[in-house]
Amino acid sequence: MKIKDNFLLRKVADSYVVVPVGKLTLDFNGIITLNETGAFLFEQLQKGAEREDLIENLLKEYDVDPEKAAADIDVFLEKVKDADVLE
């Protein structure tokens, strides 16, 4: 899985936002707001991480049990797919 090239993740104050750039601004109206964990996962997806990679990296970075991490990642991936930001 990989995030489309024309989406940028930026930190604004204490939040993270994803905004479209270039031609995507014509098709994608709005911004996506993320918390720190969401931004971490988004960055992983920008590098082409798969679901298993996301789980492994989340477990290394945060103190969370594997079942909770997997469930939260599944919710996150569903939202990212619904927002149409994956290639």
N, C-alpha and C positions, 0 to 999 in steps of 0.2 A: 504494500500500500504506500502511496505517496501523495502528499499535498500538491495540488496544482501549483505551477511555478509562479503565478501572478497573485499569490496571497502572501502578505507580509505580517509577521507577528511583531508587535511593539509593546513595550511596557509604558504605560501612562499612569503616573502617580503610583498607586498600589494595585493597579489592575493591568491586565494584559488584553490587548485588542488585536483582532485579525482584520485586516482591511484588504480589499482588492486593489490592484494597480493595473494600469494599462487598459487594454480592451475589456478586461473583466468588469471594470466600473460600469460598463453599459449593461451588463447582464446581471450583476450582483448588487442589489441595493441594500445598504446597511453595513453593520460591522458585527463581529462576533466577539463577545467578551468572555474571557477565561480567567480562572483562578490560577494560582501558581502550579498546581498539579496538572491542570488542563494545558497550560503553556508548556510544561515539561513534555507531556504526551504529544502535543502539536509539533514541537521541535523534533521529537523522535520520528514522527511521520514525515516531516520534511526530508529526513535522511533515508526514507524508504523502509522504516521498520514494519515488521509484520506483528500480528496480535501477540504471538509468543515472545517476540523481542520486547514489546511494550510491557508485558507482565514481568519479564525478567529484569528489565531496567527500572521499572517502578519499585520492585522489591529491593533492588540494590540502593535506590535513592531514598525511599521512605520506609518507615516502620509500619508495615501493614501486612495482614495475613494474605496468603496467596488466593484464597477464595474471594475475599473482599476486593482485592486488586483486580482479579479477572472479571468480577461482576461490574465494577466501576468502569473498567476499560471497555466492556461491551456496551455500556450505556453511552460512554463518550464516543465510541466508534459509530454507533447508530446516529448520534446527533451530528457528527461530522459528515456522514453519508447523506443525511437529510439536508444539510446545508449545501451539498454539492461542491465540496472543496477538494475531494479526492479525485485523482486521475482515474 
